[in-house]
Amino acid sequence: MQLGVIGLGRMGFNMIRRLIKDGRRFAVFDQLSKLVKHHAKGKAVGAATLAGFQDKLLPAMRFGFGGHLEKSAK
């Protein structure tokens, strides 16, 4: 299973670090690119923008209960 985390502050950073050690996969986004780059060295996939973050998540995670792609409000 792949998880997505927005915000790699103290809590998000430590949570991801521990769960990566357990073999979890992540897509991550933060406004500070150095935090994203740090996690991208491990099993996390980093994104520079929120749109890129959404694209990096597994396609099944973007589908609603009705089976259609959720449209984000712009």
RAVEN-V640669 format. One record per helix or strand. SS is the DSSP state (A for helix, B for strand). FROM is the first residue (numbers start at 0). LEN is the number of residues. If there is no record, write none. Layout:
ss=SS from=FROM len=LEN
ss=SS from=FROM len=LEN
This chain:
ss=B from=1 len=5
ss=A from=9 len=12
ss=B from=24 len=5
ss=A from=32 len=8
ss=B from=43 len=4
ss=A from=49 len=7
ss=A from=58 len=4
ss=B from=62 len=1
ss=B from=68 len=1
